Amino acid sequence: MITLGIETSCDETAAAVVLEGKKTLSNVVVSQIELHREYGGVVPELASRKHIECISLVISKAIKDARVKIGELDAICVTSGPGLIGALLVGIGAAKGLAMALKKPICAVNHLHGHLFAAVLENESFQFPFIGMVVSGGHTTLFDVQSPVEIEVIGKTRDDAAGEAYDKVAKLLGLGYPGGAIIEELARGVSDDGLRFPRALLENGNFDFSFSGLKSAVLRHSEKVFGVSDYRKRPGSFRPIVPSKTSTEDRMEVRRIAAAFQAAVIETLATKLFMATRSRDVSRAVVCGGVAANQALRERIVSQGKNLGIEVIFPSVGLCSDNAAMIAARGYSLVKAGKLDSLDFAARSRW
């Protein structure tokens, strides 16, 4: 079976062709990072317009790169949520048009489930069950995945997602956007020197996440060290404090803050993941989503997993960010299970 995947949930316009749910024949992604960088985050209206500009070209290139004819596609799979409504509608509209024109079945895919199936693309002998953790800019969610069609949410963020916290802390310190890679680089090889930020909701049996308090703790510490933001001289604003770029002491303090912040995020994620594997008596875990590209997180979780006898699977870095190959892979499992959709399904900002 050949499936076409389409992904437009946020700021990547993506299309991919996948064979039998595992072999990637093509995977085309057009990123909008440069478009949104000057705003310090994704602007929904701009994202939607850019998707409209790119969607037809991206789909055409994916089919061409896969060296298949458009009529050879067996199913159209598209992200229907969660995500930005305007962005989702572009991909859904394109998918519905193709399905109607080609008289092919269509499948609405949960974006978060798609991330979980990124691991399947690189593991021919992939097995269920597993605990899945999706860590991205918009989501921090734990899943108990018993089979391709039995996926249960067992924990999620109550406020900010981990990736969102990275972006906001980077903005606070005047580091730029997106914040994840910048903070990771600044924290590399740096000691927090005793600086410790809070880890929330670590009590046993609680699988939910909260990063708002951590973000606020970084703000309070930064105001204490660097002073209150110039924005109306009010404390509590996440507008950049902007430490001195010429002061060696300030630059070192920023790196120390980055290291302490990242340590708190990683400890929280690792603790929750292995708490879940123990609770559900599962010996396999998948960690995916944009934040899963973080090397320090990978090293900590893989090392801890070995000590606990848990097999931990990370998709390759290229498949951690939003892409359509994961949507095509997830859609394949739904089509095989007979879980198809009619053409009247809608975009969903939440799932």
Summary of the structure (lengths in Angstrom):
residues: 351
radius of gyration: 20.8
end to end distance: 27.2
largest distance: 64.4
contacts: 1258
relative contact order: 0.18
helix: 46%
strand: 19%
